[in-house]
Amino acid sequence: MPKIKPTVFVVDDDQDTLEAMSEILEDFGGYEVRVAKTGQLAIESIQKVLPDLILLDMKMDDMTGEQIYQILQENPLTCHIPVIFVTGFDKPENVCKSWNPSVMYSITKPFTLDDFLAKIKNRLVLGHQN
């Protein structure tokens, strides 16, 4: 029986970033990848797909990552899905008022391939333990 690939949902308003992360996740991580370029589309799609992990850009044109995260946390269908914030800021707490390092995780751009994949793998493992 073939092993089921974990699904990672990538939310970013930059097309180049979406393509790069998708390629890395599919080719090097072996993940199923879904994407959205807007916060509203992300919320609607995530509720349908119910991915294993969400990579969420902190700053987008229509909504912030924090706003999307709060909406997902309030929904019983999506509140359990682990999230990693993707940011260009050294300290995510500078752009996220409700930042809680004990339950929130981040990847800072630019990142190395190994670091990126390791953080995703670790967050998936932690997500299944909760």
C-alpha positions as CSV (number, residue, x, y, z in Angstrom):
1,M,0.0,0.0,0.0
2,P,1.5,3.4,-1.0
3,K,2.4,5.8,1.8
4,I,0.1,8.8,1.9
5,K,2.0,12.1,1.5
6,P,1.4,14.8,4.1
7,T,-0.3,17.9,2.6
8,V,1.3,21.3,3.2
9,F,-0.7,24.4,2.4
10,V,1.4,27.4,1.4
11,V,-0.1,30.9,1.7
12,D,1.9,33.8,0.2
13,D,1.1,36.7,-2.0
14,D,4.4,36.5,-3.9
15,Q,4.2,34.2,-6.9
16,D,7.9,33.5,-6.9
17,T,7.9,32.5,-3.3
18,L,4.9,30.3,-3.8
19,E,6.6,28.5,-6.7
20,A,9.9,28.1,-4.9
21,M,8.4,26.7,-1.7
22,S,6.1,24.4,-3.6
23,E,9.0,23.0,-5.6
24,I,11.1,22.5,-2.5
25,L,8.3,20.8,-0.7
26,E,7.3,18.5,-3.6
27,D,10.8,17.7,-5.0
28,F,12.9,17.5,-1.8
29,G,10.3,16.9,0.9
30,G,7.9,14.6,-0.8
31,Y,4.9,16.5,0.3
32,E,1.6,17.2,-1.4
33,V,1.3,21.0,-1.8
34,R,-1.6,23.3,-2.1
35,V,-1.3,27.1,-2.4
36,A,-3.2,30.4,-2.1
37,K,-2.2,33.9,-2.9
38,T,-4.7,35.7,-0.8
39,G,-5.9,35.4,2.8
40,Q,-9.5,35.0,1.9
41,L,-8.8,32.2,-0.6
42,A,-6.5,30.6,1.9
43,I,-9.2,30.5,4.6
44,E,-11.8,29.0,2.2
45,S,-9.4,26.5,0.7
46,I,-7.9,25.3,4.0
47,Q,-11.4,24.6,5.4
48,K,-11.9,22.3,2.4
49,V,-8.5,20.7,2.1
50,L,-7.7,20.3,5.9
51,P,-4.0,20.1,5.3
52,D,-1.5,18.6,7.7
53,L,0.5,21.8,8.0
54,I,0.1,25.5,6.9
55,L,3.0,27.7,5.9
56,L,1.6,31.2,6.4
57,D,3.2,34.5,5.2
58,M,3.1,37.1,7.9
59,K,2.6,40.1,5.6
60,M,0.3,40.0,2.6
61,D,-1.8,42.6,0.8
62,D,-5.3,41.6,1.8
63,M,-4.8,40.2,5.3
64,T,-1.9,39.6,7.8
65,G,-0.8,36.1,8.7
66,E,-2.0,36.9,12.2
67,Q,-5.5,37.7,11.0
68,I,-5.7,34.4,9.0
69,Y,-4.3,32.5,12.0
70,Q,-6.9,33.9,14.3
71,I,-9.7,33.0,12.0
72,L,-8.4,29.4,11.6
73,Q,-8.0,29.1,15.4
74,E,-11.7,30.0,15.9
75,N,-12.9,27.3,13.5
76,P,-13.2,23.8,15.0
77,L,-12.3,22.3,11.6
78,T,-9.0,24.1,11.3
79,C,-7.9,25.0,14.9
80,H,-5.8,21.8,15.2
81,I,-3.8,22.3,12.1
82,P,-0.1,23.3,12.8
83,V,1.0,26.6,11.4
84,I,4.5,27.9,10.6
85,F,4.7,31.6,10.0
86,V,7.0,32.6,7.1
87,T,8.6,36.0,7.6
88,G,11.3,38.3,6.4
89,F,11.6,39.8,9.9
90,D,14.2,38.5,12.3
91,K,11.7,38.6,15.2
92,P,8.1,37.5,14.3
93,E,6.9,39.0,17.5
94,N,7.6,42.5,16.0
95,V,4.8,42.0,13.4
96,C,2.5,39.6,15.3
97,K,0.9,41.2,18.4
98,S,-0.3,37.8,19.7
99,W,3.0,36.0,19.2
100,N,3.4,33.1,21.6
101,P,6.7,31.2,21.1
102,S,5.4,28.2,23.0
103,V,2.7,27.4,20.4
104,M,3.8,29.5,17.3
105,Y,6.6,28.7,15.0
106,S,8.4,30.6,12.3
107,I,10.8,30.4,9.4
108,T,12.8,33.5,8.5
109,K,13.4,34.3,4.8
110,P,15.9,33.7,3.4
111,F,16.3,30.2,4.6
112,T,18.5,27.2,3.8
113,L,16.9,24.1,2.2
114,D,17.9,21.9,5.1
115,D,16.6,24.3,7.7
116,F,13.3,24.8,5.9
117,L,12.7,21.0,5.5
118,A,13.8,20.3,9.1
119,K,11.4,22.8,10.6
120,I,8.5,21.5,8.5
121,K,9.3,17.9,9.5
122,N,9.6,18.8,13.2
123,R,6.4,20.8,13.2
124,L,4.5,17.9,11.5
125,V,5.8,15.6,14.2
126,L,4.9,18.0,17.0
127,G,1.5,18.6,15.4
128,H,0.7,14.9,15.6
129,Q,1.6,14.7,19.2
130,N,-0.9,17.4,20.3
